Amino acid sequence: VQLQASGGGTVQPGGSLRLSCAASGFTAAYYAVGWFRQAPGKEREWLSCISGAEDKTTYADSVKGRFSISRDKADNLVLLQMNNLSPEDTAVYYCNKNPPYSRYWGQGTLVTVSS
């Protein structure tokens, strides 16, 4: 089982990015999958989750209304659309099952928001 995040990069404040979480070794649509991030000097933070049964979505207050989680079931992906980004969103972003398993943390993808 692997979950690998990709799609990070550098974007200006107010910009958008879409992250992808590629699942392998299991069918992601059957499981709850979450997005997390870790900013420099801070603890890892849960951002959002999509449930396995009904695709119910939940968000942390810090990203509610700006981030949107969804699935691409054909490609076994979980996506995170991030809009109206601010420098406070700068972090390494990870995906994992929700709740997370320590052995499934990948390398993450770096998002830098800077002018």
PEDA-V492290 format. One record per backbone hydrogen bond with DSSP energy under -0.5 kcal/mol. NH is the residue of the N-H (numbers start at 1). CO is the residue of the C=O. If there is no record, write none. Layout:
BEGIN
nh = {NH | NH}
co = {CO | CO}
END
This chain:
BEGIN
nh = {2 | 4 | 5 | 6 | 9 | 11 | 14 | 15 | 17 | 19 | 20 | 21 | 22 | 22 | 23 | 23 | 24 | 28 | 30 | 31 | 33 | 34 | 35 | 36 | 37 | 38 | 42 | 45 | 47 | 48 | 49 | 50 | 51 | 58 | 60 | 63 | 64 | 66 | 67 | 68 | 70 | 72 | 73 | 75 | 76 | 77 | 78 | 79 | 80 | 81 | 82 | 82 | 83 | 83 | 84 | 85 | 89 | 90 | 91 | 92 | 93 | 93 | 94 | 96 | 98 | 104 | 105 | 109 | 111 | 112 | 112 | 114 | 114}
co = {24 | 22 | 3 | 20 | 110 | 112 | 85 | 12 | 82 | 80 | 6 | 78 | 4 | 20 | 21 | 76 | 2 | 26 | 27 | 28 | 50 | 96 | 48 | 94 | 45 | 92 | 39 | 37 | 35 | 35 | 58 | 33 | 56 | 49 | 47 | 60 | 60 | 63 | 63 | 81 | 79 | 77 | 71 | 72 | 73 | 72 | 21 | 70 | 19 | 68 | 17 | 80 | 66 | 81 | 14 | 15 | 86 | 87 | 111 | 38 | 91 | 109 | 36 | 34 | 32 | 101 | 102 | 93 | 91 | 9 | 110 | 11 | 112}
END
